[in-house]
Amino acid sequence: PLATAPLPPSAAAHRDLAYAALPAADGDGPSTTERVALLLPTSLCSSEVARGLATELQRELGGSSGGGLRFVALPHTEGCGNSDEKLGAATLLGHLRSPLVAHALLLEHGCEKTHNDYFSGRLTADGASPAAYGWASLQADGGVQAVKRKVSEWFADRLAAAPPTPPRAPAPLATLSIGLLVAAGAPPPESL
């Protein structure tokens, strides 16, 4: 058998490693690598519209944010009658609370189990203010074109009222969380 022993630590292991970080969007959480404007569909039925809107908003407003704000949607298959709404909603609420999220709007289709009122109630029950988020409905707001206008105006107003993005500052590399997206044979969707 081969004898093995750990290598002694090198001088490089004792260096303080850092990355250029932004403070959390809420000013309270951990530092982050970027800021995003999130369009969160409440169900499968509003997912494709949210994805398209994120792409359009990135072209229209992405450069006007001053801090490199990226518009994203998180399409998913939950929210309809046969899904586990508690698990799906808990996951989506976790995305809303990410330190990456500077602004978030929830987009419902209008007929799902996990509609805007459902999420508003969950946010309130969790001690969060529903007023901190934008809300749009494909059915109640008059269809796709009306929602596009409403969502675009909401984000434009939020960006105009937002303070400038603070400068990046060194943060310990040990505080950086990394997520990996693994896909078999297909590139990730544009909105991710």
C-alpha positions as CSV (number, residue, x, y, z in Angstrom):
1,P,0.0,0.0,0.0
2,L,0.9,3.6,-0.6
3,A,1.6,5.8,2.3
4,T,-0.2,9.1,2.1
5,A,0.1,12.3,4.2
6,P,-1.5,15.7,3.9
7,L,0.6,18.4,2.3
8,P,1.6,21.2,4.5
9,P,-0.3,24.4,3.9
10,S,1.3,26.8,1.4
11,A,1.7,30.5,1.9
12,A,-1.1,31.0,-0.6
13,A,-3.6,29.3,1.8
14,H,-3.0,32.0,4.4
15,R,-3.8,34.9,2.1
16,D,-6.9,36.8,2.7
17,L,-9.0,36.2,-0.5
18,A,-11.7,38.6,-1.4
19,Y,-14.1,39.4,-4.2
20,A,-15.7,42.7,-5.3
21,A,-19.1,42.6,-3.6
22,L,-22.2,44.7,-3.5
23,P,-24.1,45.2,-0.2
24,A,-27.3,43.3,-0.1
25,A,-30.2,45.1,-1.8
26,D,-32.1,45.4,1.5
27,G,-28.9,46.8,3.1
28,D,-29.2,44.2,5.8
29,G,-28.3,40.8,4.4
30,P,-25.1,39.3,3.1
31,S,-23.1,40.9,0.3
32,T,-23.8,39.8,-3.2
33,T,-22.2,39.7,-6.6
34,E,-25.0,41.5,-8.5
35,R,-28.5,43.0,-8.2
36,V,-31.5,41.7,-10.1
37,A,-35.0,42.9,-10.9
38,L,-37.1,39.8,-10.5
39,L,-40.3,39.0,-12.4
40,L,-41.7,36.1,-10.5
41,P,-44.5,34.2,-12.2
42,T,-46.9,32.7,-9.7
43,S,-47.7,29.7,-11.9
44,L,-46.7,27.9,-15.1
45,C,-49.3,29.9,-17.0
46,S,-47.6,33.2,-16.4
47,S,-44.1,31.9,-16.7
48,E,-43.6,32.4,-20.5
49,V,-45.0,35.9,-20.3
50,A,-42.6,36.7,-17.4
51,R,-39.7,35.3,-19.4
52,G,-40.5,37.5,-22.4
53,L,-41.0,40.6,-20.2
54,A,-37.7,40.1,-18.5
55,T,-35.9,40.0,-21.9
56,E,-37.7,43.2,-23.0
57,L,-37.1,45.0,-19.8
58,Q,-33.4,44.2,-19.9
59,R,-33.3,45.9,-23.3
60,E,-35.4,48.9,-22.3
61,L,-34.3,49.5,-18.7
62,G,-31.3,47.4,-17.9
63,G,-28.7,50.0,-18.8
64,S,-30.6,52.8,-17.0
65,S,-30.2,51.3,-13.6
66,G,-26.7,52.7,-13.2
67,G,-25.5,49.6,-11.3
68,G,-25.8,46.9,-13.9
69,L,-29.2,45.7,-12.7
70,R,-30.2,42.5,-14.5
71,F,-33.8,41.6,-15.2
72,V,-34.7,37.9,-14.7
73,A,-37.7,35.7,-14.6
74,L,-37.9,32.3,-12.8
75,P,-40.2,30.2,-15.0
76,H,-41.5,27.1,-13.3
77,T,-44.3,24.5,-13.5
78,E,-46.0,25.0,-10.1
79,G,-49.2,26.9,-9.1
80,C,-51.9,24.9,-10.9
81,G,-54.5,22.7,-9.3
82,N,-52.5,19.5,-9.0
83,S,-49.2,20.9,-7.7
84,D,-48.0,21.1,-4.1
85,E,-48.6,24.8,-3.5
86,K,-47.0,24.9,-0.1
87,L,-43.6,23.6,-1.3
88,G,-43.8,25.6,-4.5
89,A,-44.8,28.8,-2.7
90,A,-42.1,28.3,-0.1
91,T,-39.5,28.1,-2.9
92,L,-40.8,31.1,-4.7
93,L,-40.9,33.2,-1.4
94,G,-37.3,32.2,-0.8
95,H,-36.4,33.6,-4.2
96,L,-38.2,36.9,-3.3
97,R,-36.0,37.2,-0.2
98,S,-32.7,36.6,-2.0
99,P,-30.0,39.2,-1.3
100,L,-29.6,39.5,-5.1
101,V,-33.2,40.9,-5.5
102,A,-33.3,44.7,-5.6
103,H,-36.9,44.9,-7.0
104,A,-39.5,42.1,-7.5
105,L,-42.9,41.9,-9.1
106,L,-45.2,38.9,-9.0
107,L,-47.1,38.0,-12.1
108,E,-50.2,35.9,-11.9
109,H,-52.2,34.4,-14.7
110,G,-55.3,34.8,-12.6
111,C,-56.8,31.3,-12.2
112,E,-54.1,29.4,-10.3
113,K,-54.1,28.2,-6.8
114,T,-51.1,30.3,-5.9
115,H,-52.4,33.7,-7.2
116,N,-51.3,37.1,-6.1
117,D,-53.7,37.2,-3.1
118,Y,-52.2,33.9,-2.0
119,F,-48.7,35.2,-2.0
120,S,-49.7,38.5,-0.4
121,G,-51.2,36.5,2.4
122,R,-48.1,34.4,2.8
123,L,-45.9,37.4,2.8
124,T,-48.1,39.1,5.5
125,A,-48.1,35.9,7.6
126,D,-44.3,35.8,7.4
127,G,-44.0,39.4,8.6
128,A,-43.1,40.9,5.2
129,S,-44.9,43.8,3.6
130,P,-46.7,43.0,0.3
131,A,-46.3,46.7,-0.5
132,A,-42.6,46.1,-1.1
133,Y,-43.4,44.2,-4.2
134,G,-45.1,44.9,-7.5
135,W,-48.2,42.9,-8.5
136,A,-49.7,42.2,-12.0
137,S,-52.3,39.9,-13.3
138,L,-52.7,38.8,-16.9
139,Q,-56.5,38.4,-16.5
140,A,-57.4,41.2,-14.1
141,D,-55.1,43.8,-15.7
142,G,-56.5,43.2,-19.2
143,G,-54.2,40.8,-21.0
144,V,-50.6,40.6,-22.1
145,Q,-50.2,44.1,-23.6
146,A,-51.8,45.9,-20.6
147,V,-49.5,43.9,-18.3
148,K,-46.5,44.8,-20.3
149,R,-47.3,48.5,-19.8
150,K,-48.0,48.1,-16.1
151,V,-44.9,46.0,-15.4
152,S,-42.6,48.3,-17.4
153,E,-44.0,51.4,-15.7
154,W,-43.7,49.8,-12.2
155,F,-40.0,48.9,-12.8
156,A,-39.3,52.3,-14.4
157,D,-40.8,54.1,-11.4
158,R,-38.8,51.8,-9.0
159,L,-35.5,52.5,-10.8
160,A,-36.1,56.3,-10.9
161,A,-36.8,56.3,-7.1
162,A,-34.0,54.0,-6.1
163,P,-30.8,55.4,-4.6
164,P,-27.6,54.8,-6.7
165,T,-26.1,51.4,-6.4
166,P,-23.3,51.6,-3.9
167,P,-19.8,50.9,-5.0
168,R,-18.4,47.4,-4.8
169,A,-16.1,46.7,-1.8
170,P,-13.9,43.8,-1.0
171,A,-15.7,41.0,0.9
172,P,-14.1,37.8,2.3
173,L,-14.3,35.0,-0.3
174,A,-15.6,32.7,2.5
175,T,-18.9,34.7,2.4
176,L,-19.5,34.0,-1.3
177,S,-22.2,31.5,-2.0
178,I,-22.0,29.7,-5.4
179,G,-24.9,28.0,-7.2
180,L,-24.3,25.7,-10.1
181,L,-26.7,25.1,-13.0
182,V,-26.2,21.7,-14.6
183,A,-28.1,20.9,-17.8
184,A,-27.6,17.9,-19.9
185,G,-26.8,19.0,-23.5
186,A,-28.7,22.3,-23.5
187,P,-27.6,25.8,-22.8
188,P,-29.4,27.5,-19.9
189,P,-32.4,29.7,-20.9
190,E,-31.7,33.4,-21.5
191,S,-33.5,34.6,-18.4
192,L,-31.4,32.7,-15.9
